[in-house]
Amino acid sequence: MDVIIVCHTEFGRTKNNTVIYDKDVKEGVSLGVPNLIKVADRYGAKVTFAVMPEVVEYFPAGTGHEIGLHIHPGWGDFEINGEKYTVGDSYLRRQCDTSSDSTVLKDYPYNEQLDMIRVGKDLISDSLGTGPKVFVAGRWSINDDTIRALIKSGFSHECSAPAHKVSGHYDWSRLPRICMPYRPGPDYQENGDLPILIMPISQTFMGASVNPEIIPLIGLSWLRSCFLEYYRQKLPLFHICLHSPCMCDPYFIDNMDRLLKFISKFNVGFKFASSIGEYPEVSPRTDILPYIGGMNANLLRACLNTFQRRRASLKI
């Protein structure tokens, strides 16, 4: 089994085990990146850093790991747990003429998406000395025009998909929960033969992306169980994602270390995202057995809270 780690590289901090995308906190990049590298190097793991254009000057030199492109278009204010933050990219905002301030790529026409992607790629190539081939969209949001623009710009791998999920700003609902890399057709959620490989993020039973930032809600053991679900079926790829600011927090550093330590005990190969090719066709299935041992207090608490919210909304 191949394992990839894709780090969305942006400013920010943590508070109460939650990432806050605070643009004033540059340590989300300058400290988060080397902290993740220390953990990864301990286990021979390889990291693909999807870098936002606005953070390029704070990205450490000579990491020895892969660099991709991460685009958060537009400009908008958000709030989580009472903490306010801004989504967008200050560099792209200065360099690109756009018809909207939307924070999701799918809201932009093809030519504007193409411009943002090209401007971001050129900056990374000029500043960091490498032409990115791997792309991650901010807020997981792409559409068919995004794929066209990525191909036009020379990208070979796309890593934005939380498989089988949908929200107001993204739609990956037609992918199965366990989804291996595929080449899209004119419809980005369908198999085709376009020259780009979409590599969905691995998903746990009950639909959480494999990301250390979710551990406070579902527990580390649930992510380990997901790995075992994939591994027991001999699936070819396990895709972990995370955001660089979480690697400034000892809690997340420790849990990422424990996750990689567990995975490294198995017959896996850590790879850069751009090195992944097409695999022979597989037929994944839901395997409940690994999750029986993965039940934990965090997960049970989250399930109870969800039930209570639904009960309140239904006035039961």
C-alpha positions in Angstrom: 0.0 0.0 0.0 1.1 3.5 -0.8 0.6 6.3 1.7 0.5 10.0 0.8 0.4 13.0 3.2 -1.0 16.2 1.7 -0.5 19.3 3.9 -2.6 22.4 3.1 0.0 25.1 3.9 -1.5 28.3 5.2 -1.3 30.8 8.1 -3.1 30.1 11.3 -3.1 28.9 14.9 -5.1 26.5 17.1 -7.4 27.2 20.0 -9.2 24.5 22.0 -8.0 21.8 19.5 -9.5 23.7 16.5 -7.5 25.3 13.7 -8.2 29.0 13.3 -7.0 30.4 9.9 -5.6 33.6 11.4 -3.7 35.5 8.7 -1.7 37.4 11.3 -0.1 34.1 12.6 2.7 33.3 10.2 3.9 30.5 12.4 1.2 28.3 10.9 3.7 28.1 8.0 7.1 29.0 9.4 6.8 26.7 12.4 4.0 24.2 11.3 6.0 23.1 8.2 9.2 22.1 10.0 7.3 20.5 12.8 5.5 18.3 10.4 8.8 17.5 8.6 10.4 16.4 11.9 7.5 13.9 12.5 7.5 12.7 8.9 11.2 12.2 8.7 11.1 10.1 11.9 9.2 7.4 10.0 10.5 7.9 6.5 7.3 9.6 5.4 7.0 12.0 2.5 4.9 15.1 2.6 3.4 17.1 -0.3 3.0 20.7 0.8 0.2 22.4 -1.1 1.3 26.0 -0.7 -0.9 29.1 -0.8 0.7 31.9 -2.9 0.4 34.4 0.0 2.6 32.3 2.3 5.5 31.6 -0.1 7.9 34.0 1.6 7.4 32.2 4.9 7.8 28.7 3.5 11.1 27.2 4.8 13.8 26.6 2.1 15.3 23.2 1.4 12.6 21.0 3.0 13.4 17.9 0.9 9.7 17.4 0.4 7.3 18.0 -2.4 5.6 21.4 -3.1 2.2 21.8 -4.7 -0.3 24.6 -5.1 -3.2 25.4 -2.8 -5.7 28.1 -3.9 -8.2 29.9 -1.7 -9.8 32.4 -4.1 -11.7 35.5 -3.2 -12.0 37.1 0.3 -14.5 36.5 3.0 -14.9 36.6 6.8 -15.8 33.5 8.8 -16.2 32.6 12.4 -15.7 29.3 14.4 -16.2 28.9 18.1 -16.3 32.7 18.5 -13.0 33.2 16.6 -13.1 35.3 13.5 -10.8 34.7 10.5 -10.5 35.5 6.8 -10.5 33.1 3.9 -8.8 34.2 0.7 -5.3 34.8 -0.7 -3.9 38.4 -0.5 -1.3 37.7 -3.3 -3.9 36.5 -5.7 -6.3 39.3 -4.7 -3.6 41.8 -5.8 -2.5 40.0 -9.0 -5.8 38.7 -10.5 -8.9 40.5 -11.8 -11.9 38.6 -10.7 -15.7 39.1 -11.0 -16.4 37.9 -7.5 -15.2 37.7 -3.9 -16.4 34.1 -3.5 -14.2 31.8 -1.5 -14.8 28.8 -3.7 -13.4 28.1 -7.1 -16.5 26.7 -8.6 -18.1 30.1 -8.5 -15.6 31.6 -11.0 -15.7 31.3 -14.8 -13.0 29.2 -16.5 -10.8 32.1 -17.5 -10.6 33.5 -14.0 -9.8 30.1 -12.5 -7.1 29.6 -15.1 -5.6 33.0 -14.3 -5.5 32.3 -10.5 -3.9 28.9 -11.1 -1.3 30.2 -13.5 -0.4 33.2 -11.3 0.0 30.9 -8.2 2.0 28.3 -10.1 4.3 31.0 -11.5 5.0 32.4 -8.1 5.8 29.1 -6.6 8.1 28.2 -9.5 9.9 31.5 -9.3 10.2 31.7 -5.5 10.6 28.1 -4.5 12.4 26.8 -7.5 10.0 24.0 -8.4 7.1 23.8 -10.8 4.1 22.4 -8.8 2.2 19.4 -10.3 -0.1 18.7 -7.4 -3.2 20.9 -6.7 -5.5 21.3 -3.7 -8.6 23.6 -3.9 -9.5 25.7 -0.9 -12.7 24.5 0.8 -12.5 21.3 -1.3 -14.4 23.1 -4.1 -13.8 22.5 -7.8 -15.9 22.0 -10.9 -15.4 20.8 -14.4 -13.8 24.2 -15.4 -11.2 23.7 -12.6 -10.1 20.4 -14.1 -9.8 22.0 -17.5 -7.7 24.9 -16.1 -5.4 22.5 -14.2 -4.7 20.4 -17.3 -4.1 23.6 -19.3 -1.6 24.7 -16.6 0.3 21.4 -16.6 -1.0 19.9 -13.3 -1.0 16.1 -13.1 -2.6 15.4 -9.7 -5.6 16.8 -7.9 -6.1 16.2 -4.1 -9.2 18.1 -3.1 -11.8 15.4 -2.9 -13.5 14.4 0.5 -15.1 11.4 -1.2 -18.9 10.9 -0.9 -19.5 14.3 0.7 -21.5 17.3 -0.3 -22.1 20.8 1.1 -23.1 24.2 -0.1 -19.7 24.9 -1.4 -18.5 21.5 -2.8 -19.9 18.4 -4.3 -18.2 15.0 -4.2 -21.3 13.1 -3.5 -21.2 10.7 -6.4 -17.8 9.2 -5.4 -18.0 6.2 -3.2 -16.7 6.6 0.4 -13.7 4.4 -0.4 -12.5 5.8 -3.7 -9.1 5.1 -5.3 -7.4 7.5 -7.7 -9.2 8.0 -11.1 -8.9 10.0 -14.2 -12.0 12.1 -14.7 -14.0 12.7 -17.8 -15.8 15.9 -18.8 -17.7 15.4 -15.5 -15.1 15.6 -12.8 -16.9 13.0 -10.7 -17.0 10.4 -13.4 -14.3 8.1 -14.8 -12.8 9.2 -18.0 -9.4 9.6 -19.7 -8.3 13.2 -19.0 -4.6 13.6 -18.3 -5.0 14.3 -14.6 -5.4 12.0 -11.6 -7.9 12.8 -8.9 -6.8 11.3 -5.6 -9.6 11.4 -3.0 -8.9 11.8 0.7 -9.4 8.5 2.6 -12.7 8.4 4.5 -13.6 6.6 7.7 -16.7 4.6 8.3 -19.4 7.2 9.1 -17.6 9.7 6.8 -14.7 11.6 8.4 -11.7 12.5 6.3 -8.4 11.0 7.6 -7.0 14.1 9.2 -5.4 14.5 12.6 -7.5 17.6 13.2 -10.6 15.4 13.5 -9.1 13.4 16.4 -10.6 15.5 19.2 -14.0 14.5 17.8 -13.6 10.9 16.8 -10.3 9.7 18.4 -7.0 8.5 17.1 -8.2 4.9 17.2 -10.9 5.6 14.6 -8.3 6.8 12.1 -6.2 3.7 12.9 -9.3 1.6 12.2 -9.8 3.3 8.9 -6.2 2.5 7.9 -6.8 -1.2 8.8 -10.1 -1.2 6.8 -8.1 -0.1 3.7 -5.1 -2.3 4.5 -7.0 -5.5 5.1 -8.5 -5.2 1.6 -5.1 -4.6 0.0 -6.3 -1.3 -1.3 -3.4 0.5 -3.1 -3.6 4.0 -1.6 -4.2 5.7 1.8 -4.4 9.5 1.7 -4.0 11.6 4.8 -4.6 15.4 4.7 -4.0 18.1 7.3 -3.5 21.9 7.6 0.0 23.2 8.6 -1.2 25.4 11.5 -2.2 22.2 13.5 1.4 21.3 13.5 2.1 24.2 15.9 0.1 22.5 18.6 1.7 19.7 20.7 -1.6 17.9 20.8 -1.8 17.5 17.1 2.0 16.9 16.7 1.8 14.0 19.2 -1.3 12.5 17.5 0.3 12.8 14.0 3.4 11.1 15.3 1.3 8.3 16.8 -0.7 7.8 13.6 2.5 7.6 11.5 4.2 5.3 14.0 1.2 2.9 13.7 1.0 3.0 9.9 4.8 2.5 9.6 4.6 -0.9 11.3 2.8 -2.3 8.2 4.0 -3.0 4.7 3.5 0.5 3.2 5.5 2.9 1.0 5.3 6.6 1.8 5.1 8.5 -1.5 4.9 12.0 -2.8 1.5 12.7 -4.3 2.9 13.4 -7.8 4.5 10.0 -7.9 1.2 8.1 -7.7 0.0 6.5 -10.9 -3.1 4.6 -11.9 -3.7 1.4 -10.1 -5.4 -1.8 -11.2 -9.1 -1.7 -10.7 -10.3 -2.7 -7.2 -13.7 -3.3 -5.6 -13.6 -1.7 -2.1 -16.2 -2.7 0.4 -17.2 -1.5 3.9 -15.3 -3.6 6.5 -16.8 -3.0 10.0 -14.5 -5.3 11.9 -11.5 -3.0 12.4 -13.9 -0.3 13.8 -15.1 -2.5 16.6 -11.8 -2.1 18.4 -11.7 1.6 17.4 -14.6 2.7 19.5 -13.5 5.4 22.0 -14.8 8.0 24.4 -14.4 10.9 21.9 -16.4 9.1 19.2 -19.2 8.1 21.6 -19.4 11.7 22.9 -19.6 13.0 19.3 -22.4 10.5 18.5 -24.3 11.5 21.6 -24.0 15.2 20.8 -25.2 14.6 17.2 -28.2 12.6 18.5 -29.1 15.3 21.0 -28.9 18.0 18.3 -31.1 16.0 16.0 -33.5 15.3 18.8 -33.8 18.9 19.6 -34.3 19.9 16.0 -37.2 17.4 15.7 -38.6 18.4 19.2 -38.8 14.7 20.2 
